[in-house]
């Protein structure tokens, strides 16, 4: 993949083991503000990214925008979904999540519509041609959110397991399962007590012993962790890890070599820096790379996947003005231990 680089990154960033390249998905766009990006790889090996964009978050004009990465670079952003209810009412869209169904199934784009995260509802559109054209918008069943921010995972039996959460009545995580690509659903009960740990937006990870874990955002300034021994049907107690969280979204993926990779802000008070941590299959997290580090910047809401060639692709909000795409080579990471919880220098 030939990338068109952004303005040269700081030398210490580009020199980090595992850093490959970076670019903005767009330089100019029809919207002034954007956030909450997501990325997927199609069967043809192309990347597709989506995000929400409009005047500002929560404004009724906010829609879901998509771009595809072709040989010449990213295509211009195109709005593929909006919250129009009728001629006199339009709601904002939120948090798109892309997932490429296996066996050349459809590219699925989940998102939310509604006045706020307290009252939004889940929606779904699909593409049979790698994101070039899309189906009509379809509302998910009542109480089904779909994957709330981060990609679903495919279980050995073919089910999709989605990390979901609600914010009305306190921040609570639950999990949703669909055996048929969104036609039917089952839901768990909330897996946390919001008064103890207020948590949302889980990412799901696989472990060698067959268990699943999930990590995510909290109001307690640390990343949560929770485990399941039955493929996500029931979950153990939610606990806080030692990793900081500034009340901002994270994402994680299980790499094909069994390691776990986490993208998050290693701070409890801001959305800069943006960091990558890596752990052995069932070992402690260690520091891998710093993607961004500028006081006062907002580098947030990452999404991460590993593509067929083994590379890792991260997309994230860059100052609410652009979406940035970074490519990493996990074979070249040099992970270092944290120092009393701090990022090593």
N, C-alpha and C positions, 0 to 999 in steps of 0.2 A: 504494500500500500504506500503510495507516494503522497506525503502530507505537505500541505502548504503551510509553512510555519507562521506563527504569530510573530510580532516583534520579538526579537531575540530574548529568550528568558535569561534571568540572571545566571551568571556562569556557574554558581554553586548549585542551582536547580538543574540545569542541563547536564552537569557533570555527575549527578547521582547515579549509582549503579542501577540499571533497570530502566532509566529514562530513555525513551525513544524519540518522541516528537509531540508537538502540541499545535493546535490551531483553533481559531474561532469558527463556529459553524456558520455564522453570518457576520458581516461587517455592518450592514445597515438592514433595517427591517421596517415593516409598516406599523410597528407597535413601539412605544417608548420603553416598556418594561417587560421583563420576562423572568421566569422562575420554574423550578421543579422539572428538570429535564429527565429523560429516560432514553435508553438506547437498546437496539436489538440487531442481530445479524440474520439476514435472510438466507434461504437455501442457496442462493446464487453468490453468497459471500459478500453482499453489500451491507453497509450499515444504514440503519434508519434511526433518526432521533426525533423526539417530540418534546414539547414543553408547553406551558401556558403563557400567553402574551396578551397585552392590552395596555390600557392607560396606566393602571396599577393593580396590584393584587386586590381582589374583591370587587373591582369595578365591573359593572354588567357587560362591558364590551370584551372582557377577557375570554378568549377562545383557545382551542388546542391547535397548535401549529406543528408541522412536520417538515423535515428535510431529509433527503437521501444522499448518501455519499457515492458518487459515481467516479469514474476514472479521472475526470477533470476537477473533482472537488465536490463540495456540498451544493446541492440544488438550492434555489431560492426558497425561503419559507412559504408554506401554503397552509392556510387555515382549513382544517378538515372537520372540525366540530365546534359547535357553539351552544349557548344556553338559551336560545330563542324558544319561548313557549308559545307566543302568538304575537300579533302585530304590536301589541301594547306592553309586552312583558318579555324581558330577557334577564337571565341570571348569569353570573360568572361561572366559568369552568375552572377546574382544579386538578392538580396532581395526575397527569397522564402516566400510564404504565404500559410499556410495550412488552409483548411476549410472542416469540415465534413458535407456533405449534410444531411438533415434530412430524416426520414423515411427509414433508412438504404440505403440511396443513396451513391454515391461514395465519397471517400476521395479525395478532390481536392487540387492540388499543383500548385499555380500560381508562376511564377518567371519571371525575365527579362533576356534578352540576348542582348549584344551589346558592342561597344567599351567603352561607358561611359554613365552616367545617362542623358546626353544631347541627346543621339542618340539611346538609347536602345529600345526594343520592348517587348510586353507582350507575354508570353507563358503559356501553361497549360498542365499538365498531370494529370491523375486520377488513383485511385486504388480501386478495388472492394473487396480487401481482407485485409483491414486495414493497408496498406502500405508495404505489403510483395512483391507485384509485381505491375508494373506500365504500363500504356498505352504508346503508341508512343507519342512523343512530338508534340504538335499542336500550331501553331502560332495564336494568337488572331487577330481579324480584325485590319486593319490599324487604328491608332490613339487610340486604346483601350490598356491601360496599364494593366488593372486589378487592384486588390488591391495592392498599390504600396509598402507598408511595413506591414500594419496591417490588421488583419482579416476582412472580410466582415461581415455584419449583415444581418439576415433574417427578412424581414418586415412582418407584419401581412398577407399581400396578397401573401406571398411566394417569392416575389422578393428578390434577393440578392443585397444589396447596398454596393458599394465598395468605400472606400476613395482612391482617386488617386491624382497624381500631376505630373507636368512636370518642368524641370529645364532649358530648352533651352529658351532664351529670358526672363529670370527671373523666380524666384520660384513662381509657381502658383498651387493652389489646384482646383480640380474639382471632380465630383462624377460620377460613372458609375453604371449602373443598368442592371441586367440580369434576366429575368423571367424564364429562362430555363437552369440554371446551365452552362452558358457560351456559349450557341449556338447563342444567339442574344443579342445585347447590345444597350443601349442608353446612351448618355453622356450629362452632363450639360456643360455650358460654365464655364470658370474660375470664381471663386467666390471671388477672391481678386485681388487687383492691386499690382503687384510685387514691384513697386517703393515705395509703402507705407508700406506694410507688405510682406516680402518675406517668403512664407510659403510652406511647403510640408508635406507629410506623415500623413494625418489625421486619428484619431480613432473616431469611431461613438458611441454615447451613447443615451440611451432611457430615456425619462422623463415621469412622471405620467400623465401630461396633453396631452400626445400624440406627443409632439414635439420631435425632435432629436437635439442633439448638436454634434459638432465635435471639438476635440482639437488636437494640433499638434505642430510640430517643426517650428521655425522661424529663420531668420537671425538677428532678433532684440533682441535676448537674453532673450526673454520671450515666454511662451507657448501661442498660439493663441486659441481663442474660436469663434465659429460661430453657428448659430441656424437656424433650418428649421421647418416650421409649416405645411408642406405638404409632409411629408415622403421623404424628400430629393430631391424633384423636383426643388425647388428654395431655396435660402439661403439668410439670412439677412447679415448685414455688419460684416466683420471680425474685431475682437478687440483683443488687447493684454491683457492677464490676469496678475495678480500679481506674478504668479509662474515663477521662472527663467528657462532658457533653454540655455545650452551651445552649441547651434547649433548641437543638437544630437537628435536621434529618441526617441520617447516615445511610450507607449501604454496604453490603458484604457479599462475598461469593466464595464458594468452595472451588478451589482450583483443581484441575484434573490430576495433579500430583498429590492431592490430599491436603495440601495446605489451605488455610483460611486466610482470606484477604479482606481487610476492612478499610473503608474510606470515610473519614470523619474529621471534625475540627478538634485537634488536641488542645483544648482550652475549655474552661467552664464559664467564659464570660464574653466571647466574641465569635464571629464567623470567619476569622482568620487567626491562625494559619489553617490550611486544609492539608490533611496528612493521610498517608497510607501505612497501615500496620499489617504485619503478616505473622501468622502463628503456624507451628507444625500442626499436624492433624488434630492432636489433642493436647497441645502444649501452650505455653504462655505467649501472649502477644509481644511482639517486638517492633521497634521502629524501622521502617523501610525507606520511605521517601516523604519529602515535603513538596506538595504540588504548588501551593501558593503561600506567601507569608508577607503581607503588607498591612501595617497598622491602619485600621479604619476601613479596610476592604471587606466586601462580603463575598466569600467563596464558599458556597453552601449547596445543600441538597444534592449530593453526588448520586450518580447511578453507575454501576460497574458490571461488566460482563467479561468473560473470556471467550474469544472467538476461535474458530476452527484451527487457525494457525498457531494457537497457543498464546497470542498476545492478549494483554488486558487493556480494555478501553474504558475510560472514565469520562463522563460528561457531567458538568456542574454549572451552577449559576455563577456568572462573573459580574459582580457589582450590579446585579439586576438589569444590566444593559445588554449582555450577550450570553451565549452559551458556549462554554469552552470544551474542547475535546482533547484529551491527553492519551497517548499510547505508551504502554509500559511493557517491558519484557521480564516476566517473573523469573525466568531462568537466571537472570543476572542480579537479582536482589541480593543485598548484603544487609541482613537484618541485625540490629543491635538492641541490646536490652535497655529498657527504660531505667532511668536513674532516679530512684525515690519517686516514681510516677511521672517524672519530667522527661520531655523529649531530649535525647542525648545531643550534645553539640559536637 
